[in-house]
Amino acid sequence: MTTSHRLSLSGMTCASCVGRAEKVISKIDGVTDVSVNLATETATFSSDTITLPEVAERLSAAGYPARQTTTRLQVNGMTCASCVGRVERMLKSQTGVLDASVNLATQTASVMFLDGAIKPEDLARAVTAAGYETIVPQANDAHNDRKEQEEQALYRATLMAGLLTFPVFLIEMGSHFIPGMHMWVERTIGTQNSWMFQFIVISIVMAGPGWRFYKKGLPALLRGAPDMNSLVALGTLAAWTFSTLALFAPSIFPAGTAAVYFEAAGVIVTLILLGRLLEARAKGRTGAAIQRLVDLQPATALVERGGEIIELALSEVVNGDIVHLRPGARVATDGTVVGGQTFIDESMISGEPVPVSKEAGDVVVGGTINGTGALTFRATAVGADTVLSQIIVMVENAQGAKLPIQSMVDRITGVFVPIVMGLSAATVLTWLIFGPDPALGLALVAGVSVLIIACPCAMGLATPTSIMVGTGRAAEMGVLFRKGDALQSLQESKVIALDKTGTLTAGAPELTTLDTVSGWTRETALPLIAALEAQSEHPIASAIVRAAAGYDLPDVTGFTSITGLGVRGIANGKTVLVGADRFMTQEGVDLGEYAQSADALAQTGATPLFAAINGQIAAVIGVSDPIKPTTADAISALHSMGLKVAMITGDNTVTAHAIARELGIEHVVAEVMPDGKVAAVQSLRDRYGKVAFVGDGINDAPALAAADTGIAIGTGTDVAIEAADVVLMSGDLVGAVNALKISQASMRNIRQNLFWAFAYNAALLPVAAGVFYPITGTLLSPMLAAGAMALSSVFVVSNALRLRRVTPALTDTNVLSQTSILSPIGATS
């Protein structure tokens, strides 16, 4: 069985790191679907035989070690050494666990595991399932703690580097731009003492705050896999070495050519650290959507245990627990109400602003907000099984996805750093051969500038940061990208194909017409018809059953459902058929003059059906399903985006065309079976190009899977949602417009980022090499190169953050103003 895995990696700094980490994992036998993301610093892959420690070992050898985390669990109920052994074995058997140590005296377990592979809550549940009550002592937020610690470390390093480098920068650059300062330094400090001071200070900067570049960059260079750190290390070491030789062995240089560039090395380290700090802060904001989702989960729950109501950590709640919900509190887990009555705001799930009444037998969803009532419910899904947890996983998976457009970036960055090093060497050689005096100094400046300015940080961040922000913003708008590559494929769609029932319409049809033939009345025919339909889950069947409320329905035997056609069964000893006209024809039932009655019903937008009893027509049935209030506006918005809109439905052709005329849909495919919907999708693809299909029913699943992008209405069936690439959390077609809007905005943002990342390097590499020196007489300073390089990464991340300002479509409608899974009414964020 193939399993998906996720690891948190360290040591990655640029796009070339991503490519090398992916190659390391891909070379392991049994591993497929490898994707490494620089923005999230994660690696995802699938395997059926490989163990995670083996993957971690390979990554560590390549210089990108998987992060490890240790957590301490409270384990109650252990009584002897055999309990200790049992718990240890249980913990060590969990995916991603590296080691586990259990202490009987303190009733604790210390577990070391690979970060991202498993969560402490999952470990606790595994041990609890083995019969030992297990508690995670405190909420684990290792990811955010790590990010904050990294940011604080960068802040301290940048501050220290800046304070130490500033006087050196002032001395050297001031001597160039402030008249008389050079002479003042020479008279007071002395040139030799000034150089010695710069040597000491900048050496401290490089060995202290800048050590991270050499610690990672030089080993990568020796392995033949240079990265951004390698470029920074080479550039600064070149400037420092040249300057140190000029200070301590000036005789090796031609007379008058000895000079120092300590300030360049120091400023490069400082500016790149500053860029990383700004980048880290900006990247922290890209994951805000996930954090807001996590914040929807309450930390504790009131649970009945041993006849008492006690407050437990959420990780301690298990299926079957009776949970008490106070007024105004968040629902702790998914469950079924067993007592009490209240109204719960479920806008985070449904997008509907009106709170929903809850009483015994109703379902509640974790993370939603209770109103003023109180109730008790039985937990039916906890931890990773809750709807909210599944949403979080879905968003995390989408944010870590690799889009097809990234393959182009990977191909370029795979050879980019070696090419830059070659260009730098060629630049130095060219200046040494053709440059004016002092050629060696000029060659050093140009070579270091090329190394520094070409660091591919911005390239590596261009795509993943936009994906993170785009999918996060989509979640806020009620759109979940189950598959990250749908973010790209959706905006490439040329036609949007729509199911009718439950997608365009409310999916809650009502029986509006029941015309019986001679010999039958409503009272005699409807109970037989409804008895059959009571066996079906189709919305139209439910409408007929509701209309028969108050009648005694006979038992049914031999019930058969023919998908897309109708139902057959025996009630009160009579053979009953209910279905479309083509079903009647297939079964040999003569419709006669009643076929015209069906056409008249269809012209009004109703769905016509027939009932036949003992082989003879007994009734003409009309069922109407009202169009959702926002459907017309949504279709108009799709047209304004330049898209073709089609309807694919199993409904009657006349009915389908009547609804299409009302909504302005130009292409209709009606009376199709589920496999016919797949053929219709293929036909649309052949005619127009890429197809996105929107549906909600079981019979839509094949079409959702066949389309280039499948979009499932979140209020639909689990089968449809599983087959889809995108899920709309509200039952509203406007969600499809929002999905397209965020897809288009995200891809536009990615293209902007890639353009500026590549254009920046293409434009500035020649400048750094010195092509304008013959005209201007000046070279690009390595310090300016470092500043430009650092700012390019900050620009890319900042540009991605603009996606947070994308607004929902049709915000003037009542439904859309509240459609959000992150900001339900009354919630704080």
Secondary structure as GFF3:
##gff-version 3
##sequence-region A 1 829
A	DSSP	beta_strand	3	8	.	.	.	ID=ss1
A	DSSP	alpha_helix	15	26	.	.	.	ID=ss2
A	DSSP	beta_strand	31	37	.	.	.	ID=ss3
A	DSSP	beta_strand	42	47	.	.	.	ID=ss4
A	DSSP	alpha_helix	52	61	.	.	.	ID=ss5
A	DSSP	beta_strand	68	76	.	.	.	ID=ss6
A	DSSP	alpha_helix	81	92	.	.	.	ID=ss7
A	DSSP	beta_strand	97	103	.	.	.	ID=ss8
A	DSSP	beta_strand	108	114	.	.	.	ID=ss9
A	DSSP	alpha_helix	120	129	.	.	.	ID=ss10
A	DSSP	beta_strand	133	135	.	.	.	ID=ss11
A	DSSP	alpha_helix	142	177	.	.	.	ID=ss12
A	DSSP	alpha_helix	181	188	.	.	.	ID=ss13
A	DSSP	alpha_helix	191	207	.	.	.	ID=ss14
A	DSSP	alpha_helix	211	222	.	.	.	ID=ss15
A	DSSP	alpha_helix	228	248	.	.	.	ID=ss16
A	DSSP	three_ten_helix	250	252	.	.	.	ID=ss17
A	DSSP	alpha_helix	262	286	.	.	.	ID=ss18
A	DSSP	alpha_helix	288	295	.	.	.	ID=ss19
A	DSSP	beta_strand	300	305	.	.	.	ID=ss20
A	DSSP	beta_strand	308	313	.	.	.	ID=ss21
A	DSSP	three_ten_helix	314	316	.	.	.	ID=ss22
A	DSSP	beta_strand	322	325	.	.	.	ID=ss23
A	DSSP	beta_strand	334	345	.	.	.	ID=ss24
A	DSSP	alpha_helix	347	350	.	.	.	ID=ss25
A	DSSP	beta_strand	356	358	.	.	.	ID=ss26
A	DSSP	beta_strand	363	364	.	.	.	ID=ss27
A	DSSP	beta_strand	369	370	.	.	.	ID=ss28
A	DSSP	beta_strand	374	381	.	.	.	ID=ss29
A	DSSP	three_ten_helix	383	385	.	.	.	ID=ss30
A	DSSP	alpha_helix	387	399	.	.	.	ID=ss31
A	DSSP	alpha_helix	406	434	.	.	.	ID=ss32
A	DSSP	alpha_helix	439	453	.	.	.	ID=ss33
A	DSSP	alpha_helix	457	476	.	.	.	ID=ss34
A	DSSP	beta_strand	479	481	.	.	.	ID=ss35
A	DSSP	alpha_helix	486	491	.	.	.	ID=ss36
A	DSSP	beta_strand	495	498	.	.	.	ID=ss37
A	DSSP	beta_strand	510	516	.	.	.	ID=ss38
A	DSSP	alpha_helix	522	533	.	.	.	ID=ss39
A	DSSP	alpha_helix	539	547	.	.	.	ID=ss40
A	DSSP	beta_strand	556	562	.	.	.	ID=ss41
A	DSSP	beta_strand	566	571	.	.	.	ID=ss42
A	DSSP	beta_strand	574	579	.	.	.	ID=ss43
A	DSSP	alpha_helix	581	586	.	.	.	ID=ss44
A	DSSP	alpha_helix	594	603	.	.	.	ID=ss45
A	DSSP	beta_strand	607	613	.	.	.	ID=ss46
A	DSSP	beta_strand	616	624	.	.	.	ID=ss47
A	DSSP	alpha_helix	631	640	.	.	.	ID=ss48
A	DSSP	beta_strand	644	648	.	.	.	ID=ss49
A	DSSP	alpha_helix	653	663	.	.	.	ID=ss50
A	DSSP	beta_strand	667	669	.	.	.	ID=ss51
A	DSSP	alpha_helix	674	688	.	.	.	ID=ss52
A	DSSP	beta_strand	691	695	.	.	.	ID=ss53
A	DSSP	three_ten_helix	698	700	.	.	.	ID=ss54
A	DSSP	alpha_helix	701	706	.	.	.	ID=ss55
A	DSSP	beta_strand	709	713	.	.	.	ID=ss56
A	DSSP	alpha_helix	718	723	.	.	.	ID=ss57
A	DSSP	beta_strand	726	728	.	.	.	ID=ss58
A	DSSP	alpha_helix	734	769	.	.	.	ID=ss59
A	DSSP	alpha_helix	773	776	.	.	.	ID=ss60
A	DSSP	alpha_helix	782	801	.	.	.	ID=ss61
A	DSSP	three_ten_helix	802	805	.	.	.	ID=ss62
A	DSSP	three_ten_helix	816	818	.	.	.	ID=ss63
###
